[in-house]
Amino acid sequence: MPDCFLEDSFGRHIDYLRISVTDRCNFRCVYCMPPGGIPFLPRSNILTFEEITRVARIFLQMGGKKLRITGGEPLLRKNIVALVENLSRLEGLKSLGLTTNGFYLKTWAASLKKAGLKQVNISLDSLSPSRFSSLTDCSQFEKVWEGIEEALSIGLQTKINVVALKGLSEKEILTFGRMALNLPVEIRFIEFMPLCGTGWHPEWVLKIKEVRDILKKNFELSPLLRRTEVAETFQMKEGKGRICFIASMTEPFCENCSRLRLTSDGKLRPCLFSNEEINLKPWLQEESSDAFIIAKIKEAVRKKPEGHSCGGGIQNPLELPKIRLSGG
């Protein structure tokens, strides 16, 4: 039995910790980072693997079950395979995943799986190389595709995260649908949201309902039991994969949220959309007792809001990029 049971003020069981290991990224996605980049944190501010593993161990002892490694781009973090191996050995862990832009995945996929990684989410907002380049400021679409192929070939559970932006054409939505029909992947359409990055453009939001309607008209989709999952998931009938819809803006799933976020510089955020945070780093550096870290995690859970508020309060919006956000 866990030492504690992480339940927030609204009766939600908190069992999922997202761990950012770096704020650096080799892409410049239009909805996340300006073309010139942003100032990165000094490396001395970033949590060590030992500190990350300690927080994860304590979280699992408190009743946590799921860990996900994120960034920035986590495969930019030196010796990331060693961290995966450390986390995979923790008692109580039920699920270990990693979210990546896929650029370095072909190189590291086999080593990551050997270290204990079970699942990978690959961010891929377009299957058109030209649109991909416009969205990411990266002209090497083929490297990401090779990473997907490698993940599938070695048996990693593979999910594709597609941010639904205005300009995602019906043609491309159907291309993603055929991808799920022909490959054992889970295509996850996600509404654009002010979750991270440097700007927020509500005019870029493409409602998930529109994407869902297009796919339902063209494919036979069999709904799967949702339980507390953030995604509404459908099996492709007579196909190998699945289609998921995550409508964080228009159909929030806050009542079932089970997540905390640990930032790369050691701040624990109770809501992914919030700037409310508990700074663990000073206490980790001072080697405070596990009991003290437990108290801080409990504090973060107590501060978890009932729901997110995403209206209009995002500061420093980017100017709309002068690119053609149209599918191809």
N, C-alpha and C positions, 0 to 999 in steps of 0.2 A: 504494500500500500504506500502511496506517496506520503511524504511528511505533511503536506498541506493539500488543500483543494482550492484551486484558483477560481473563485466565482466572484463576478463583479456585483455592483449594486443593483443590477437589473436581472440577476439570476443566470447570466451567461457564463458558461464554463470556458475559461481561457486556457487553451492547450496548444497554441500555435505561435511560434516565435520566428519572425523574419529578421535575419541577421545581415546587415550591410557590412561588407568587409573592405570596401573602398568607395570613395566618392569620384574616382577617376573613370573615364570612359573614352574609348577610341572612336566613338560615333558622336555626331553632333545633330541629334534628332531635333526637328524643328519645334516640337512641342515640349522639349526638355532643356535644350541648351542653345544659346546663341552661337552663330557661326564662329565667333572669336573665342569661344570657350568661357569659362568662369574661373575665378581663383580657387585652387584646390587647397584642401587642408594640409598643413605641414605633416609630414610622415610621423613626427613625434606625437601628434594628436590621435593617431589611429590606434585602435585597440590591437594588442598583440594577440596571437593565436591562443596563448595561454589564458588571457583574460576572456576572450570570446568563449573558449571551451568551458571555463569556470562558470560563466553566466548561464550557458546552455545546460550544464550539468545540474546546477541549482534549479533552473526552471523545470527540467524534467523531474527532479525530485519533488517538486511542488505539484505535480500532476500534469505537466506538459507532455505532449506526445509528438508534435510535429515541429521540425526545423526546416527553414529554407534559407539558403545563402544567396544574397543579392549584392548589388552595387549601387551606383556605378556599374562597371563591368567586372564581375568577380574574377574572371579568368586573367585579369591584369594583375591580380594580387600574387606576389611571389610566393611559391611553395603552397599554392592553394590546395593541392592534392593532400598535403600533410594535414591541413585543417579538416578536410573531408574525412580523412581516416580517423582523426581524433574524435570528431563528432559522431561518426558512425558506430563507435565503440561504446557510446554512453548508454548506461542502463536506463530503460524506460522509453527509449526512442522507437517510435512506430513508423515514422516517415521522414526521409531526408531528401530534399530537393534543391535544385540550383536553377536560378534564372539568369540567362545569358543572352547577349545579342548574337551568339553563334559564330562570331568571327574566328575565334581560336578553338572552337569545339572539336574540329577534326583532329587537332593536335593532342588534345587532352582527354577526349571522351573515354578511351579505353583505360587510362590511368585513373580517372575519376571513378569509373565503375568498379575497378579493382579495389579502390580505396573504400568503397561502400556506398557510393551514390546510386540511388535507385531511379530517380526521376529528374528530367531536365525540361525546363520551359524555355523556349527560344522565341525571342521577340522578333517578329517578322511582319511588318505592316503592309507589305506589298509583294506580290509574286512577279511584278513587272520590274525588270532591272533598272529601267530609266526612272520609274517612280520611286523605287527603293533608294536610288542614288539621291534624288531630290529630297526625300524625307530624312535621310541619315547623313548626308554629305559623305557617303562612302560609295565608291564605284565598284566594289568587289562583291557583288551579289553572290557570285559563284562560290565564294569561300563560306558564306553562311549556308548555302544549299549543301555543300559538301559536308558541313558539320551536321546537318540534319540527317543526311544519308548515313554518316558514320554512327550517329546515335542510334538510329534504327537498326543498323547492321549488327551492332553489339548487344542489342536487347535492352537499351535504356527506355523506360517509359517516356514517351516524347509528346510534349504539348507545344503548340504554336500559339503565341499570344499576338493577336491582331488588334491594334488600337483602331477603333472605328472613327475615322476622321471624314469630314465633308470632302467629297471628291473620290471616296472609295466607290467605284462604279459597280453597277449590277453585274457587269461582265466579270470583274475581279472577285466579287463575292462568290459567284458561281464557280470560279476557278479554285478558290479555297475549298468550296464544297466538294468538288471533284477530287481534290487532294485527300480529303477525309474519306471519300468513297474508295479510293485506290490504295491508300497507305494506312497502317495502323497508328494513326496520330489523332490527337485531340485538338481540334481547331477551336480556339477560345476568342470570340469577338468581345472586346472590352470597350465600353464607352470611354471616350476621352474625359479625363478628370483632373482636377488640380491636386494631384497626389504628390508630385515632386517636380523638380525642374525649376525653370526660371520665369515661366510665364503661363498665363491662363487665358484662353480665347474661347468663351462660350459659343461663339459663332462657328467654331470648328466641330462642335459636337454633332455626331450622327447618331440619332437615337437607335438603340439596339432593336427596337420594335421593327424599324424599317429593314434592317438586315435580316431579322428573323422571318419576316413576312416573305422576303425574296427567296430565302432558302426553303421555307416550307412549301412554297408554290412549285419548286423545282426538284425537290428530293423527298423521299419518304423518310421521316424522322420519327423514331420511337422514343418517347420520353422516359428518362430514368428517374428513380426516386431521388429527390433532392436532399432530404434530411436537412442538415445544417450547412451544406455546401454553399459557397458564394455563387457558384455557377448553376444555371439551368442547363442541364445536359441531355442530349439526345443521341441515341445510337443511330448510325446510318443503316437503314434497312438494306440488306444485301450488299453491305459495304464493310470495310475493315476498320473504319475509324468512327470518331464521334464529333459532334458539333456542340459547342457550349456558348452560352450568352451570359455576359456579366454586365448588367445595367446599373452601374453604381450611382449614376446621376438621376436617371428617370425612374428606376425601380430599386431603391436602396435596400440592402440586405442587412442593415445594422442590427436588427433584432436577433440575428444569428451570428454576429461577428465574434470570433474566438481568438483574435490576433493581438499581439503586441509587436512593436518594431524596435530593434536595437540598432541605432545608427552607428556608422563606422567610427565615430569619436566617442562612443560609449553612452549615448543618451537613450533612455528607454521611453518610447512614446506609446501612450495608451490607445491612441487612435491614429491610423495611418494618414488621416487628413489634417491632423491637429499639430500645432506647434507646442502643445503642452508636453513637457518631458521631465524625466527624472535623470539627473546626471550620475551615472554609476562610476565613471572613470576615476574620480579622486579616491573613492573608497576601494576600488580594485587596486590602484597603485599603492595605497597604504596597507594593502593586504588585510582589510577588515574581515571580521569573521563571516562565515556563511550566514549566520543568523542575521547579521546586519544587512547583507545583500538580500536575503529573503524578505526582510522588512521593507526594503526599497521596492522590490518587485510587487509586493502587496500594495504599497502606496500607489504605484502606477496602475494597478488593476482597479483600485478604488476610484481613481480619477478618470476611468474610462467613461466617456459620455454615452448617453442613450443612443444618440445618432450623430451623424456628421452634419456640418453646416457649410455648404460650399458656395453660398451666394455672394458674389461681388466683392469679397474682402481680400482677394489676392492682390498683393502689391507688386509694383514693378513689372507690369505686363510687357511682353515683347511686342514689337510692331509685327504686323502680319508679314511673314516672309514673302519676298517677291518671287515665288515659284508657282508653278502650275500644279495644284493639288488635284490632279485628275487621274483616274485609273486608266490602265492600258492593258 
